Structure formats: C-alpha cells, structure tokens
Amino acid sequence: MMKTNHFFYALAVVLLGVVYGYAARFTAKDVLLSSAPQTYFTVDTFIRRYLHESPQVKIQKNGLLSERADYQNAFISSFLPSFSVSASGSKMYSRSDNVHSLDEFVHFDTSAYGSGRWNLFNSGKDRLSYQRASLSYQETQIAFDDFVQETVLRAVQMYYSLLLQKKLVKVHQTDLEINRKQYEQDKVWYDNGLKTHSDLLSSETNYRSSQLSVFSSQNEYANALTAFNVALNQPPETEVELADMEEQTTFQLPDLETDLTQAMAQRHDVRQRRLRLKEQDINYRLGRLNTLPTLFADAFVSTGRSLSNHDLWGYNYGVSAGISFDLGFLYLDKYRTRQNLARTHDNAYLEFEQFLRSLRDEVVQARNTLQLKMQSLEISALRLQAATQKFEATQTKYKNGLMTATDLTVAQQSMVSAQIEHARLITDLEIAKLRYQYAIGQNIFDYSLEEL
C-alpha cells in the first residue's frame, strides 16, 4: 500500500513538472524578445522573416494541419473497421457480509472484453462523406494559401512604407540644407544691403518650415520603423537597412479576356467556391439519401472472459444486414425536405454566378489602377525633371537679383513636392503590380509549409 502511495506521489510530481515546464515556455520575456535583431533586409528576406514570426500564420497553419488530420481520419471512419477493448473489476458486498481480512477486501472479480465492427455497406453514405472531407481539406489548403498571399501583400506594404518614409526624410533633410545655406547667404546679402528685410524674413520662414518638415518626417519614419520591428518581434528602436526596389518600368498589360480567363482558373476564391459547389452536390445527394430507404451490412467479432475464474476465451462473430426507412408523417415532411434541398442546391449555383459577375469588376479595377499608376509615374518623372531645372534656374537668377524671394520659394516648394510625389508613386506602382497579380490569380510569393 505504501508503494502505491509513493507511486502516485511521484506521478503527481512529474505531471506538475511537465505543466510548469510547458507554461514556462510562454513567459513575457520569450514573447516580447527574440534572438539577435536582424538589421539588413531585402524584400524576400523580410517576407520570410515576417511569415516566420507571425502568430496568425502559425494559427492558420495549425488549422490546416488539423484539417489534414480530420481528412485522414475520415478515411478510417468511412472504410476501415473499428475496435474496442475493455477491462473491469468489481466486488459487491451486502449489509450482512463481514470482511474478515484485508486480502478479502482487495480481491476483485475481474473480466476483459474486446470487439470489432466493420461497416460493409450503408447505401454509399460513407463514400460520400469521405469525398466531402476530401473537398473540405482541399478548400482549407486553398484558403491557407490565400491567407499567406494576403499576409505577404501586407508585409510588402510595410516594407515599402518604411523605405518610402526613409526616402522622404532624406528629401526634407536636403531641403533643410538648401534653406539653411540660402538663409545664411541672405543674411550676408542683407548685411551688405543687397537684399531687403522681407527677403530675409522669407528666407528665415522657409528655413524654419523645413526644420518642422524634417521633424515631422522623422516622426513618421520612427512610427513606421516601430511597426516594422514589432512585426519581426525585435526591439522597436532597431535601425534597419533596406535594399531599394529595382527601377520601375512600365509594361503592356495583356488583353482583358486573357486576365479574366486566368482569374477564373487561378484565383483562390474562385477555386474555393468551385469546391463548395462540389460539396453542395454531395450534401444534396446525402440529403436525398436520408429521405430514402437505407440498406446496411456490418461484420462483427467479439471476445471476452472472466479473469477471476480462469474461464476460456469466448468468441462471437458474424454478419448483419438490413433495411430501414424513416417515413416521418406519411412521407409528407420528407417530400418537403427534398424540395428544400433542391432550392438550396440551386441557390448555391446562382450565388456562384453572381460572384463571377463581381469578379470581372475586381479585375477591371486592378488593371485600371495599375495603368493609372504607370502613366502617373511617367508624368511624375517629367515633372520632377522640370521642377528641378526650374529651381536651379530660379536660384541662379535670385542670386543675380533677377528673381524675388517669393519666386525662389515657389520654385523650391514645387521641386520638393515633385520629389515627394515621385517617391510615393514608385511605391504605389509596386503595390499596384502586386494587387494586379493577386486579382488575376498569380501567386505573389512562393513558399513551403515547412518554413512557416
């Protein structure tokens, strides 16, 4: 008896240790801190790190693996036999019984049993259920891939947003340096009587305004950097170096019908809905089978014996078959159930038709947005070139007294605005390309399940 108590005490200690060790894996330190922070990224390395560090991706992956297990179990439950074993011990006393010794008290009547059953046929319902489980798993696979592609799109937007903010900081710093030098030059000219007081005030205002613009752009960059690092589970203040995007070039889009054809064949939501239609077909057939007579055939085997009396093992085996038919109320409710099944089946196909109509609009919008960004970038490059040349010419004329401080301010603001617009359009064009690829069903990023 003491040995038994020691055993349960030791088992409790081990279980507590396991539970404590498991809980210790999820301390605040582990959640909020990662290994040595990474400081250099390309788009590809950032995406892979982003996916690897994303808890939501891990949640979706676990859901996919669970669905795979359910699909594998569906084959077992549909086509393979099931077995069960049991053992029991009992001791019965009445009020008049007297227990004379401890041995008599702990002596039990024991027995053991085992059985197996195999469904050979049930009107094809098992086969349909397995097909439905297979479709559900395929649908989950597509949904997971769609989630990953959307996550990649968000990651790319985050990467380019930080890259853009860093560029804008440089633009405003360059503008600040230009205004600083101009303000210092204007003070010298003012002291020598070559510029008016209003010119000096205008120059000082531009200088102070550019200081504020630098501060604002640095604040936006810091916010983008924090979001970038938090997504990677590394210290928010970690400075990172990002590889710049390749030079943007325009290209000719395929004709609309080509894009629509590819979207109909490759888009994740289209493929999911087609699988759902197949599931709806199976549900319709299963529903109709449930309103008809059911034929079934089972094979079974069982064995058991009393362990206390040293009896021989007894065996039973055989086959059972039969037919059952749930008529309901004179089959009236079953008839209406079949009508509802037909309506639900028809609605699924009508909803798919409506979805295909809206899909065309999404593809057209993605194409139009991409074309607009490409044309805007071409115009923006010309505008930037013209604004830069105009500022340089105005600056020269201002030094020679041929232009006013207002003319110089307007030219400089136009150049800075053109630089900012051009930098934003480069980023917008890259995102528009990815959205276009996603809209027509092209994968944005290739990955393997094992690396997530």
Buried (B, 14 or more C-beta within 10 A) or exposed (E): EEEEEEEEEEEEEEEEEEEEEEEEEEEEEEEEEBEEBBEEBEBEEBBBBBBEBBEEBEEBBEBBEEBEEBBEEBEEBBEEBEEEEEEEEEEEEEEEEEEEEEEEEEEEEBBBBBBBBBBEEBBEBBBBBBBBBBBBBBBBBBBBBBBBBEBBBEBBBBBBBBBBBBBBBEBBBBBBEBBBEBBEBBBEBBEEEEBBEEBBEBBBBBBEBBBEBBEEBBEBBBBBBBEBBEBBBBEEEBEBEBBEBEEBEEEEBEEEEEBBBBBBEEBBBBBBBBBBBBBBBBBBBBBBBBBEEBEBEBBBBBBBBEBEEEEEEEEEEEEEEEEEEEEEEEBEEBEEBBEEBEEEBEEBEEBBEEEBEEBBEBBBEBBEBBBEBBEBBEEBBEBBEEBBEBBEEBBEBBBEEEBBBEBBBBBBBBBBBBBBBBBBBBBBBBBBBBBBBBBBBBBBBEBEEEEB
